[in-house]
Amino acid sequence: MAETFHRFNDGIYLACIWLSGIAIAVMSLIIPWGIFTRYVLGTGSQWPEPIAIQLMVLFTFLGAAVAYRAGSHIAVAMLTDRLPEGLRHVLRGVVHLCMLAVAIFTVVKGTRLCLETWNQVIGQLPWLRVGITYMPVPIGGLVTALFVLEVIFFGGQNQRAVVTFDHLIEDTGAA
């Protein structure tokens, strides 16, 4: 059971890393284009700013989930490092439960936000519904919740053997 859940989360983890990386790369191309059209050509493009914002939302929510699973999220450990090991263990459990609560809140409220804004469109991009642009919020919350449950029930990614993604390629027969 644990190995299946780890493999499933490994696939999600890899997808989130790729999507976040692509979002940053595309964003780093779009922003200079907007600056070039505004200040060099004298006619600003309408689409670079809203697209860059949407890519940043995608990067933020998926990247946060990835950072949580990798154990590289922001953590202030000044107080906890000075506590006895037993108390540190309990406090880590409380932190994971708080993260699960935040993730569930993000899924519920993010889904509600998507549904309530579904029929609105972005002024500069009339083909893009506002509800779609908010979808990274509940999706990121769901991915974070999966990663938190993995840590709570099966231990963190850093407690496993070195994780490679070769098994994902082998499982799909794409090697």
FENDA-V840059 format. One record per backbone hydrogen bond with DSSP energy under -1.0 kcal/mol. CO is the residue of the C=O (numbers start at 1). NH is the residue of the N-H. Records with the same first field share a line. If there is no record, write none. Layout:
BEGIN
CO=NH / NH
END
This chain:
BEGIN
1=5
2=6
3=7
4=8
5=9
6=10
7=11
8=12
9=13
10=14
11=15
12=16
13=17
14=18
15=19
16=20
17=21
18=22
19=23
20=24
21=25
22=26
23=27
24=28
26=30
27=31
29=33
30=34
31=35
32=36
33=37
34=38
35=39
36=40 / 41
37=43
47=51
48=52
49=53
50=54
51=55
52=56
53=57
54=58
55=59
56=60
57=61
58=62
59=63
60=64
61=65
62=66
63=67
64=68
65=69
66=70
67=72
77=81
79=82
80=83
84=88
85=89
86=90
87=91
88=92
89=93
90=94
91=95
92=96
93=97
94=98
95=99
96=100
97=101
98=102
99=103
100=104
101=105
102=106
103=107
104=108
105=109
106=110
107=111
108=112
109=113
110=114
111=115
112=116
113=117
117=120 / 131
120=130
125=128
128=122
129=133
130=134
132=135
134=137
135=139
136=140
137=141
138=142
139=143
140=144
141=145
142=146
143=147
144=148
145=149
146=150
147=151
148=152
149=153
150=154
151=155
156=159
157=160
165=169
166=170
167=171
168=172
169=174
END
